[in-house]
Amino acid sequence: MRVAIIGAGVAGLTTAKVLLQAGHDVEVFDKTPDIGGVWSRTRRYPGLTTQSPKAQYSFSDFPMPREFPEWPSGAQIQEYLAAYADEFGVTPRLRLDTEVESVVLEDGRWVVTTAARETLGYDRVVVANGVFSEPAIPDYPGRAEFEAAGGRLLAGSDFHDGEDARGKHVLVVGYGKSACDVTVAISDVAASTDVIARQLLWKVPRQIAGVLNFKMLLLTRMGEALFRYRRLRGFEKFLHGAGNRLRRALLNTVGSVSVRQFGLARHDLVPRGEMEHIIKNAIGLVTEGFFEGVADGSIRVHRDQVITRLFAGDGRPMAELADGTVLPADLVVCATGFTQGVPFLPEPVQERLFDERGNFLLYRQIQPIGVPGLYFNGYNSSLFSPLNAEIAALWIAADLGGALNLPDETTRREDVVAQLAFMDTATDKHHSRGTKIIPFSIHNVDEVLGDIGVQIGRFTRFTHWLNPVAPSAYRSLTPKLLARLETAPEPVKAPL
């Protein structure tokens, strides 16, 4: 089939690779001049690194270069993705600097129209523009006055050069990983660096107690099982039953270690609640140097605060906080999240794509209900993003090859609604409109592979209970699926 893929980030590239191997004719669109999605040079902020170690943030059949550090930089990840595209023949299929304006179903085919008014026809479309596509910037009162006085307000993904902060008073809004990364990167050159944190989040040390790599605890099947999933299996039943006290102790001990390790109580930076509630907000990896900067005074954190207005005071850009504090603010960097949207899809499709609250209705985070011929990949924000995207790509290839035996539409819709209801409870509705699967990344892998009918060996899965999940363990699955598709009857290209 002829397939259009919108987005050349992790999900778009691995989908293109798998579908090319399955014999499809693929084109990949991206509005940026290079591949990488969030890792593109057009979006990289100073200090950007992966949140997962390189072994876990890799594709199954393409390991990261040995010389890369444990947590590669944004530029290194972009380099890795470019090499992946070259290795598997994706690069010639890229249409970069090409923004997709609309994707419309006409006479049984999808018509893709670019911003340059070029129209192209495809049998199927994969949306891989990502859940971090459009930055969300608060609409602060007084912005015009603030900017007239020389102040700058921009999203973290639009802040590319730390030198722009040299000698300036900088406010960083947010307390997630990107906010802390930016803060550390600029604190050495800025005149002052203030973090405005609406809510403090628990931070996981890269080295717990300075010794144990965090991946040994949270990037294992055991680590994932510490959080209650929708369906409990095997040992999970013990952990959330008779072993519940042990489970809570394991998680909350990490919180206690973090408090001591970073001196959080001394700086009034202990988050509310306990570490076991971490998934109700975000699992954030500590940025090296952040709490050290707090300790030496180069970084100031204003907890439980928001900016209420921007203004000009004595001709200088200023910001006022909810508690009345007034701060000089030459530069305000908003690391305040993203919106998930598909503006290029027509209204009738969007009506089927979302529930009444604006959550994406995607079966297995891949297939919209009632919209044949349309797939999504990368709408499964994960601690193992390349692996989850790769497994989703296998699911798409299997469906295109007629190798999936799925429940009927009603049953699939009921499953999606039940999954959203579960995530509402598990994450206190902080699941990015249904696109976040953290901390249930490997549960998602297992469910998707269950549909396809392939899986890694039981012994390997067992070793992943106490050792970090290794994406390389899944490298045999693509050849297995491709071999099955080669011997399967030619699928009928059903009308859309």
Residue pairs with C-beta under 8 A, 6 or more apart in sequence:
1 24
1 25
1 123
1 124
1 400
1 493
2 24
2 25
2 27
2 121
2 122
2 123
2 124
3 19
3 24
3 25
3 26
3 27
3 122
3 123
3 124
3 125
3 126
3 400
4 27
4 29
4 103
4 110
4 112
4 120
4 122
4 124
4 125
4 126
5 12
5 15
5 16
5 19
5 26
5 27
5 28
5 29
5 125
5 126
5 128
6 12
6 29
6 30
6 100
6 103
6 112
6 125
6 126
6 127
6 128
6 129
6 344
7 28
7 29
7 30
7 37
7 127
7 128
7 129
7 130
7 133
7 378
8 28
8 29
8 30
8 32
8 35
8 36
8 37
8 85
8 94
8 96
8 128
9 30
9 35
9 36
9 37
9 38
9 39
9 40
9 81
9 128
9 129
9 130
9 378
10 37
10 81
10 378
10 385
10 386
10 389
11 37
11 128
11 130
11 377
11 378
11 385
11 389
11 392
11 393
12 28
12 30
12 37
12 126
12 128
12 129
12 377
12 378
13 28
13 35
13 81
13 84
13 85
13 90
14 59
14 84
14 377
14 386
14 389
14 390
14 393
15 126
15 128
15 377
15 389
15 392
15 393
15 396
16 26
16 28
16 85
16 90
16 93
17 84
17 85
17 88
17 89
17 90
17 393
18 390
18 393
18 394
18 396
18 397
18 478
19 26
19 393
19 396
19 397
19 400
20 26
20 88
20 89
20 90
20 93
21 88
21 397
21 478
21 482
22 397
22 400
22 401
22 482
22 485
24 397
24 400
26 90
26 93
27 93
27 95
27 120
27 122
28 90
28 93
28 94
28 95
29 95
29 98
29 99
29 100
29 112
29 114
30 37
30 94
30 95
30 96
30 97
30 98
31 97
31 98
31 99
31 100
31 115
32 40
32 42
32 43
32 96
32 97
33 42
33 96
33 97
34 40
34 41
34 42
34 78
34 82
34 96
35 78
35 81
35 82
35 85
35 94
35 96
36 77
36 78
36 81
36 82
37 43
37 130
37 132
37 378
38 130
38 132
38 157
39 48
39 74
39 77
39 78
39 81
40 78
41 75
41 78
41 160
42 160
43 157
43 158
44 74
44 75
44 78
44 157
44 160
45 74
45 156
45 157
45 159
45 160
45 178
45 181
45 182
45 185
45 333
46 159
46 160
46 161
46 162
46 181
46 182
46 185
46 186
47 162
47 181
47 182
47 184
47 185
47 287
48 73
48 74
48 178
48 181
49 71
49 72
49 73
49 74
49 181
50 57
50 71
50 72
50 77
51 57
51 71
51 177
51 284
51 285
51 383
52 215
52 219
52 383
52 384
52 385
53 70
53 71
53 213
53 215
53 219
53 468
54 64
54 68
54 69
54 70
54 71
54 72
55 63
55 64
55 468
55 470
55 471
55 472
56 215
56 219
56 383
56 384
56 387
56 468
56 469
56 470
56 471
57 64
57 72
57 77
57 384
57 385
57 386
58 64
58 80
58 386
58 387
58 471
58 472
59 84
59 386
59 387
59 390
59 471
60 387
60 390
60 471
60 472
60 473
60 474
60 475
60 477
60 478
61 472
61 475
61 478
62 83
62 84
62 87
62 88
63 472
64 72
64 80
65 80
68 76
68 80
69 76
70 206
70 213
71 206
72 80
82 91
84 90
85 91
85 94
98 114
98 115
98 116
99 114
99 115
100 112
100 113
100 114
100 115
100 344
101 113
101 114
101 115
101 344
102 111
102 112
102 113
102 344
102 345
102 346
103 110
103 111
103 112
103 113
103 125
103 344
103 345
103 346
104 110
104 111
104 113
104 346
105 111
105 346
105 349
105 373
105 496
108 495
108 496
109 121
109 122
109 123
109 496
110 121
110 122
110 123
110 124
110 125
110 373
110 374
110 496
111 119
111 120
111 121
111 122
112 119
112 120
112 121
112 122
112 125
113 119
114 120
123 373
123 493
124 373
124 374
124 375
124 400
125 373
125 374
125 375
126 375
126 376
126 377
126 396
127 342
127 345
127 374
127 375
127 376
127 377
127 379
128 376
128 377
128 378
129 342
129 378
130 378
131 338
131 340
131 378
131 379
131 381
131 432
131 435
131 436
132 157
132 338
132 381
133 338
133 339
133 340
133 341
134 338
134 339
134 340
134 341
135 155
135 156
135 157
135 158
135 334
135 336
135 337
135 338
135 339
136 155
136 334
136 336
136 337
136 338
136 339
137 153
137 154
137 155
137 334
137 336
138 173
138 307
138 334
138 336
140 146
140 153
140 307
140 309
140 310
141 308
141 309
141 310
142 309
142 310
142 311
143 153
143 310
145 310
145 311
145 312
146 153
146 310
146 311
146 312
146 317
146 318
146 319
146 329
147 153
147 317
148 312
149 312
149 315
149 316
149 317
150 316
150 317
150 330
151 310
151 312
151 317
151 329
151 330
151 331
151 332
152 330
152 331
152 332
153 310
153 332
153 334
154 331
154 332
154 333
154 334
155 333
155 334
155 335
155 336
156 174
156 178
156 179
156 182
156 333
156 334
156 335
157 178
159 182
159 333
162 185
162 186
162 189
163 189
164 331
165 186
165 189
165 190
165 193
165 331
166 189
166 190
167 189
167 190
167 191
168 190
168 191
168 330
168 331
169 190
169 191
169 192
169 194
169 327
169 328
169 329
169 330
169 331
170 186
170 190
170 191
170 192
170 193
170 194
170 329
170 330
170 331
170 332
170 333
171 194
171 195
171 196
171 307
171 319
171 327
171 329
171 331
171 332
171 333
172 179
172 182
172 183
172 186
172 193
172 194
172 195
172 196
172 333
172 335
173 179
173 195
173 196
173 307
173 332
173 333
173 334
173 335
173 336
174 195
174 196
174 197
174 198
174 334
174 335
174 336
174 337
175 195
175 197
175 198
175 199
175 200
175 201
175 284
175 301
176 201
176 282
176 284
176 335
176 337
177 282
177 284
177 285
177 287
178 335
179 195
179 197
179 333
179 335
180 195
180 203
180 284
180 286
180 287
180 290
181 287
182 333
182 335
183 193
183 195
183 287
183 290
183 293
183 299
184 287
184 288
184 289
184 290
184 293
184 299
186 193
187 193
187 289
187 293
187 298
187 299
188 298
191 330
192 300
192 328
193 293
193 298
193 299
193 300
194 299
194 300
194 301
194 302
194 327
195 299
195 300
195 301
195 302
196 302
196 305
196 306
196 307
196 321
197 301
197 302
197 303
197 304
197 305
198 304
198 305
198 306
199 271
199 281
199 304
200 269
200 270
200 271
200 272
200 303
200 304
201 271
201 278
201 281
201 282
201 284
202 255
202 258
202 271
202 275
202 277
202 278
202 281
202 284
203 258
203 262
203 284
203 285
203 286
204 214
204 218
204 254
204 258
204 278
204 283
204 284
204 285
204 286
205 214
205 257
205 258
205 261
205 262
205 286
206 213
206 214
206 285
206 286
206 288
207 213
207 214
208 214
208 217
208 254
208 257
208 261
209 257
209 261
210 261
214 285
215 468
216 467
216 468
217 223
217 250
217 254
218 224
218 283
218 383
218 439
219 383
219 384
219 468
219 469
220 464
220 465
220 466
220 467
220 468
220 469
221 442
221 461
221 464
221 465
221 469
222 465
222 466
223 439
224 439
224 440
224 441
224 442
224 443
225 235
225 236
225 239
225 465
226 239
226 247
226 250
226 251
226 276
227 279
227 426
227 439
227 440
228 236
228 240
228 426
229 236
229 440
229 443
230 418
230 419
230 422
232 240
235 465
239 246
239 247
240 247
248 274
248 276
251 274
251 275
251 276
251 278
252 274
252 275
252 276
253 275
254 275
255 274
255 275
255 276
256 275
258 264
258 275
258 286
259 265
259 270
262 269
262 286
262 291
263 291
263 295
264 270
264 291
267 291
267 294
267 295
267 301
268 303
269 291
269 294
269 301
269 303
273 280
279 426
279 427
279 438
279 439
280 426
280 427
280 428
280 430
281 428
281 430
282 430
282 438
283 383
283 438
283 439
290 299
293 299
294 300
294 301
302 321
302 323
302 325
305 321
305 322
305 323
305 325
306 321
306 322
307 319
307 320
307 321
307 332
308 320
308 321
308 322
309 319
309 320
310 317
310 318
310 319
310 320
310 329
310 332
311 318
311 319
311 320
312 318
313 326
316 328
317 328
317 329
317 330
318 326
318 327
318 328
318 329
319 326
319 327
319 329
319 332
320 326
320 327
321 327
340 360
340 379
340 432
340 433
340 435
342 350
342 353
345 353
349 368
349 371
349 374
352 361
352 368
352 369
352 370
352 371
353 360
353 361
353 368
353 371
354 360
354 361
354 433
355 361
355 417
355 420
358 433
359 420
359 433
359 434
360 368
360 376
360 379
360 433
360 434
360 435
361 368
361 369
361 413
361 416
361 417
361 420
361 434
362 368
362 376
362 379
362 416
362 434
363 369
363 406
363 412
363 413
363 415
363 416
364 392
364 395
364 444
364 447
364 448
364 451
365 376
365 379
365 380
365 392
365 435
365 437
365 444
366 375
366 376
366 377
366 379
366 392
366 395
366 396
366 448
367 374
367 375
367 376
367 399
367 412
368 374
368 376
369 409
369 412
369 413
369 416
370 409
370 413
372 494
372 496
373 496
375 396
375 399
377 389
377 392
377 393
377 396
378 385
378 389
378 392
379 434
379 435
380 388
380 389
380 392
380 435
380 437
380 441
380 444
381 432
381 435
381 436
381 437
381 438
382 388
382 437
382 438
382 441
382 444
383 438
383 439
383 441
384 441
384 442
384 445
384 469
384 471
386 471
387 441
387 445
387 469
387 471
387 474
388 437
388 441
388 444
388 445
390 471
390 474
390 478
391 444
391 445
391 448
391 449
391 474
391 477
392 448
394 448
394 449
394 452
394 454
394 477
394 478
394 481
395 404
395 448
395 451
395 452
397 481
397 482
397 485
398 404
398 451
398 452
398 481
398 485
399 406
400 491
401 485
401 488
401 491
402 488
402 489
402 491
402 492
403 452
403 453
403 481
403 484
403 485
403 488
404 451
404 452
406 412
406 451
407 415
419 434
420 431
420 434
423 429
423 431
423 434
423 436
424 431
427 436
430 436
437 443
437 444
442 464
442 469
445 474
446 455
449 455
449 477
452 481
454 477
454 480
454 481
455 461
455 477
456 473
456 474
456 476
456 477
460 473
464 470
464 473
